[in-house]
Amino acid sequence: MPASIQIDAISKHFVRYHRDRPPTLKEALLRGWRGVRGANRFLALREVSLTVAAGEIVGIIGRNGAGKSTLLRLVGGVGRPDTGGIVVNGRISALLELGAGFHPDLTGRENVFVTGIIAGLSRAEMTRRFDAIVDFAELDPFIDSPLRTYSSGMQLRLAFAVGVHTSPEVLLIDEVLAVGDLAFQRKCVERIMQFKRDGCAILLVSHDLTQVKSVCDRVSWLKDGRVVAEGHAADVIADYERAMLTQTHQRGVAQPVVQRASTGVDLRLNENRFGTLEVEITSVRLLNAAGTPVTAVESGSPLAIELAFSPTHPITQPLFSVTISDTEGRVCFDTNTADLAMSTLERAGLVRLSIERLDLTGGDYYVDVGSYAADWEHILDYHWHVYPLMIEATAAHKGVLNPPHQWHLLPSGILPE
């Protein structure tokens, strides 16, 4: 059976122009056409080969400018390679620039139909799928309002919903799985995994290495337009992270391979610690209501998680995260500083997360912490299963949550008839 996506030794170049290139035809004439021609050419992709089979998810990773998005656009038919060839077997749906074809003066309903028909579906097919699209986007009360009244998040959710209801046999995804809130993001990932189970071939570009590792079967690492590694997702990502760390060391950011965490656990790179260490998490404290460091709290008690950090050089708009998971790996709580306006970190500091009530059932948990480059581009420092937390409960409960609750025995006189 032929591969759904077959990429054979493709190369693609672009032209770089002079900075003072004339912006108008009139100015070009007045200058005698000076600066109109390109200054030089650069290769965005160099002899790239890749296959994606039906029912397989292949991830593409690499730094900005490595050629990831260019590769996806060529597969999607936006442009042609200069050399080599691309064969795609099956209907393509591309989640690249979500909402790029939406018109602000049309309603959400009208934009759904226009986008679906452009994607190759008939009006009758769109009519059959319309309710499912609106339900997935969770926008039923607003669907007949002009798109200009939507928030940017609502527009992205609607565009994603249309994209995943076109029954693709080949799906191209470029950094769009972080749409909406956490619950909606999980729904997006679940839909992608359903496509995989249905036999869809998926090519995914993302800087979120944790997400890539969790959903991809194989990963290709692009560097300067070339494939430098390809194979099992965890192995290639580990090589990529080591390379990023090595580059950081070469810039003078030397760090010991093993450090000791405040809990006494050894932090070992690529075992329980990951990242470039450009913003190192130097200390993590779990604090009770009195501000005392603890490793156990009662269910329903407040908890503060304090992270001390130290940047090795100025870092613009970094992000911090806290995840609480149980010993089986289930995520019970996850949050980050995306809504906290952080500018540039130049010196050591502290960031604190305050949880008013930690209503988890009794048991053993881990608090995982991380720092990331702007827009989740790459991991700076992530500590996995280093900080244990015991939740003490007075009664045994099943499940994950233990919210405040009471049972009441009602008088028999108020029983329904």
C-alpha positions in Angstrom: 0.0 0.0 0.0 1.5 3.4 -1.0 2.3 5.9 1.7 -0.2 8.7 2.2 2.6 11.3 2.1 5.8 10.6 0.1 8.5 13.3 0.1 11.5 12.5 -2.1 14.7 14.7 -1.8 12.9 18.0 -2.1 14.8 21.4 -2.0 13.3 24.9 -1.9 15.1 28.2 -2.2 13.9 31.8 -1.6 15.3 35.1 -2.6 16.5 37.7 -0.1 16.0 41.3 -1.2 17.9 44.5 -0.3 16.7 46.3 2.8 16.2 49.5 0.8 14.3 47.8 -2.0 11.9 50.4 -3.6 8.4 49.9 -2.2 6.7 51.2 -5.3 7.0 51.0 -9.1 7.5 54.8 -9.3 10.4 54.8 -6.9 12.0 51.8 -8.7 11.9 53.8 -12.0 13.3 56.9 -10.3 16.2 54.8 -8.9 16.9 53.2 -12.3 15.8 49.7 -11.0 18.6 49.7 -8.4 17.8 47.4 -5.5 14.9 45.7 -7.3 16.7 42.4 -7.9 17.3 39.9 -5.1 20.5 40.3 -3.1 21.0 36.6 -2.8 19.3 33.2 -2.5 19.0 30.9 0.5 17.9 27.3 0.7 15.0 26.8 3.1 14.9 23.0 2.5 17.8 20.8 1.4 17.2 17.3 0.1 14.4 16.5 2.5 12.9 13.0 2.3 10.0 11.7 4.5 7.1 9.3 4.4 3.9 9.2 6.4 1.7 6.1 6.4 -2.0 6.0 6.9 -2.8 6.0 10.6 0.5 7.5 11.5 1.4 10.8 13.2 4.9 12.2 12.3 6.2 15.3 14.1 8.6 17.9 12.7 10.7 19.7 15.2 13.5 22.3 15.0 14.3 25.8 15.8 12.7 28.8 14.2 13.8 29.1 10.6 14.6 25.4 10.2 12.2 25.0 7.4 9.3 23.3 9.2 6.4 25.5 8.0 7.9 25.7 4.5 7.8 21.9 4.3 4.2 21.8 5.5 3.1 24.4 2.9 4.8 22.5 0.1 3.0 19.3 1.1 -0.2 21.2 1.2 0.3 22.5 -2.4 1.2 26.1 -1.4 4.2 26.4 -3.8 6.3 23.8 -5.4 9.8 22.4 -4.6 12.7 23.4 -6.8 13.9 19.8 -6.9 12.5 16.5 -5.8 8.9 15.5 -5.6 5.9 15.2 -3.3 3.1 12.7 -3.7 0.0 12.9 -1.5 -2.7 10.2 -1.6 -6.0 11.3 -0.2 -8.0 14.4 0.6 -5.9 17.0 2.4 -7.0 19.3 5.3 -4.5 21.8 6.6 -4.6 23.5 10.0 -2.0 26.1 9.2 -3.1 29.7 9.7 -6.5 29.2 11.3 -9.1 31.7 10.3 -7.0 33.2 7.5 -9.9 32.9 5.0 -12.6 34.2 7.3 -14.4 37.5 6.5 -15.1 39.7 9.4 -18.4 41.0 8.0 -19.9 37.5 7.5 -21.5 35.7 10.3 -20.0 32.6 11.9 -22.5 30.5 10.0 -21.7 32.0 6.7 -17.9 31.7 7.3 -18.3 28.0 8.2 -20.1 27.3 4.8 -17.6 29.4 2.8 -14.6 27.7 4.4 -16.0 24.2 4.1 -16.9 24.7 0.4 -13.4 26.1 -0.3 -12.0 22.9 1.4 -13.9 20.8 -1.2 -17.1 19.9 0.5 -20.5 20.5 -1.1 -23.1 22.7 0.4 -25.2 19.6 1.3 -22.2 18.0 3.1 -21.7 21.2 5.0 -25.3 21.4 6.0 -25.1 17.8 7.4 -22.0 18.7 9.4 -22.9 22.2 10.5 -24.4 21.3 13.9 -21.4 19.1 14.8 -19.0 21.9 13.8 -20.8 24.5 16.0 -21.1 22.0 18.9 -17.4 21.3 18.7 -16.5 25.0 18.7 -18.9 25.6 21.6 -20.2 28.8 19.8 -24.0 28.1 19.3 -25.2 31.4 21.0 -22.9 33.4 18.7 -23.0 31.6 15.4 -25.3 34.1 13.7 -23.3 37.1 14.8 -20.8 38.9 12.6 -17.3 37.4 12.9 -15.9 40.9 13.9 -17.8 40.6 17.2 -15.9 37.3 18.0 -12.8 37.3 20.2 -9.6 36.0 18.6 -10.0 32.8 20.6 -13.5 32.2 19.4 -12.4 32.7 15.8 -9.6 30.1 16.2 -12.0 27.6 17.8 -14.4 28.0 14.9 -11.7 27.7 12.3 -10.3 24.5 14.0 -13.8 23.0 14.2 -14.3 23.5 10.5 -10.9 22.1 9.7 -11.5 18.8 11.7 -14.9 18.2 10.2 -13.8 17.9 6.5 -13.1 14.1 6.8 -9.4 14.4 5.8 -7.3 11.5 4.7 -4.2 13.6 5.1 -4.0 16.3 7.9 -1.3 19.0 8.1 -1.0 20.8 11.5 1.2 23.8 12.2 1.3 24.9 15.8 -2.5 25.1 16.3 -3.3 22.5 19.0 -3.0 25.2 21.7 -6.4 26.6 20.8 -8.7 27.9 23.5 -8.6 26.9 27.1 -7.2 23.7 28.5 -10.4 21.7 28.2 -10.8 22.7 24.6 -7.1 21.9 23.9 -7.7 18.4 25.2 -10.7 18.0 23.0 -8.6 19.0 20.0 -6.0 16.4 20.8 -8.6 13.8 21.3 -10.0 14.6 17.8 -6.6 14.3 16.3 -6.1 10.9 17.9 -9.4 9.8 16.6 -8.3 10.8 13.1 -5.3 8.6 13.6 -7.4 5.6 14.6 -9.5 6.2 11.5 -6.4 5.8 9.3 -5.6 9.5 8.6 -2.0 10.4 8.0 -0.9 13.4 10.1 2.1 15.7 9.7 2.5 17.8 12.8 4.8 20.8 13.3 5.1 22.0 16.9 7.6 23.6 19.4 5.7 21.9 22.3 8.0 18.9 22.7 5.9 17.3 25.4 2.9 17.3 23.1 4.9 16.0 20.2 6.3 13.1 22.4 2.8 12.2 23.6 1.0 12.0 20.2 3.6 11.3 17.5 4.8 7.9 16.4 8.0 9.2 14.7 9.8 12.6 14.7 12.0 14.3 12.1 14.4 17.0 13.3 15.1 19.8 10.8 18.1 21.9 11.1 19.0 24.6 8.5 16.6 22.9 6.1 18.1 19.4 6.5 16.8 16.3 8.3 19.5 15.6 10.9 17.6 12.9 12.8 14.5 10.7 12.3 13.1 8.0 14.4 11.1 7.2 17.5 9.7 10.4 19.0 11.3 10.1 22.5 14.7 9.3 21.1 14.8 12.2 18.6 13.5 14.7 21.1 16.1 13.6 23.6 18.8 14.2 21.0 17.3 17.6 20.1 17.2 18.7 23.7 20.8 17.6 24.2 21.9 19.6 21.2 20.1 22.7 22.4 21.8 22.2 25.8 25.2 21.8 24.1 24.6 25.1 22.1 23.8 26.8 25.3 27.0 25.6 26.9 29.0 26.8 23.9 27.6 30.3 24.5 29.2 30.1 28.0 26.2 28.8 29.9 27.9 25.9 31.6 25.8 23.8 34.1 26.7 20.6 36.0 25.1 17.4 34.8 23.8 16.5 38.2 22.4 18.9 40.8 20.6 18.4 44.1 17.0 19.6 44.4 15.6 21.0 47.7 13.9 17.6 48.3 17.3 15.8 48.3 16.6 14.2 44.9 19.3 14.4 42.3 18.4 16.4 39.2 19.8 14.6 36.2 19.6 16.0 32.7 17.4 14.0 30.3 16.2 11.8 33.2 14.1 14.0 35.6 15.3 17.3 34.3 15.0 18.7 30.7 15.8 21.9 28.9 18.5 24.4 27.9 18.8 25.8 31.5 18.7 29.3 30.2 16.3 30.1 33.0 17.2 27.7 35.7 14.7 26.8 38.4 17.0 26.9 41.4 14.6 26.1 44.2 11.0 24.9 44.6 9.0 25.2 47.9 5.6 23.9 48.8 4.1 26.2 51.5 1.1 25.7 53.7 -1.3 28.5 54.9 1.3 29.6 57.5 4.1 29.9 54.9 5.9 26.8 56.2 7.6 24.5 53.7 5.7 21.1 53.7 5.5 17.9 51.8 2.0 17.0 53.0 -1.2 19.0 53.4 -4.8 18.1 54.3 -7.3 17.8 51.5 -9.1 21.1 51.0 -6.2 23.2 52.5 -4.5 26.1 50.7 -1.1 25.5 49.1 1.4 27.8 47.6 4.1 26.7 45.2 7.1 29.0 45.0 9.7 28.8 42.2 13.1 30.5 42.5 14.7 31.1 39.1 17.9 32.5 37.7 18.4 33.5 34.0 21.8 33.0 32.4 21.1 36.0 30.1 18.1 38.3 29.5 15.1 36.2 28.4 12.0 37.9 26.9 8.5 36.8 28.0 9.4 33.5 29.5 6.6 31.2 30.8 6.4 29.1 34.0 4.1 26.1 34.6 3.0 23.9 37.5 1.4 20.5 37.1 0.1 18.2 39.8 -0.2 14.5 38.8 -0.8 11.3 40.7 1.6 8.4 40.8 -0.1 6.8 37.8 0.7 9.8 35.7 -2.8 11.3 35.5 -2.7 15.1 35.4 -5.0 16.4 38.2 -4.2 20.1 37.8 -2.2 22.1 35.3 -1.6 25.9 35.0 0.9 28.4 33.7 1.8 32.1 33.6 0.5 32.7 30.1 -2.0 35.3 31.5 0.7 36.9 33.7 2.4 39.8 31.8 6.1 39.0 32.1 8.5 41.2 30.2 12.3 40.4 30.2 14.0 38.5 33.0 17.5 39.8 33.6 18.1 38.7 37.2 17.2 36.0 39.7 13.7 36.2 41.2 10.7 34.3 42.5 7.3 33.4 41.1 4.5 32.0 43.3 1.3 30.1 42.6 -1.4 30.3 45.3 -4.1 27.7 45.4 -6.9 28.6 47.7 -8.2 25.0 48.1 -6.5 21.9 47.0 -9.5 19.6 46.9 -7.8 16.4 45.9 -8.5 13.0 47.4 -6.0 11.5 49.8 -2.9 9.9 48.3 0.6 10.5 46.9 1.1 13.1 44.1 4.0 14.9 42.4 4.4 18.6 41.7 6.2 19.2 38.3 7.5 22.6 37.5 8.9 24.1 34.3 10.1 27.3 32.6 9.8 27.9 28.9 10.8 30.3 26.2 8.2 32.7 24.8 5.3 31.1 23.0 6.4 27.7 24.3 9.2 27.6 21.7 11.3 25.3 23.8 11.9 24.1 27.3 14.3 26.1 29.5 14.1 24.0 32.7 11.6 21.3 33.5 11.6 19.2 36.7 9.7 15.9 36.5 8.6 13.9 39.5 11.1 15.6 41.8 8.8 17.2 44.3 6.4 14.7 46.1 3.2 15.9 47.8 1.0 13.8 50.1 -2.7 14.8 50.4 -4.1 13.7 53.8 -7.8 13.0 54.0 -9.9 12.0 57.0 -12.0 9.6 55.0 -11.4 7.3 52.1 -12.7 8.6 48.7 -12.3 7.3 45.2 -11.6 9.4 42.1 -9.5 12.6 41.9 -11.5 15.4 43.5 -12.6 15.7 47.1 -14.6 18.9 47.1 -16.5 20.1 50.2 -19.7 18.0 50.4 -22.4 16.8 52.8 -25.1 14.1 52.7 -28.5 14.8 54.2 -31.3 12.4 55.1 -34.5 14.2 54.1 -37.8 13.6 55.8 -40.1 11.1 54.1 -42.8 13.7 53.8 -41.0 15.5 51.0 -40.5 12.4 48.8 -41.7 13.0 45.3 -45.1 11.5 44.4 
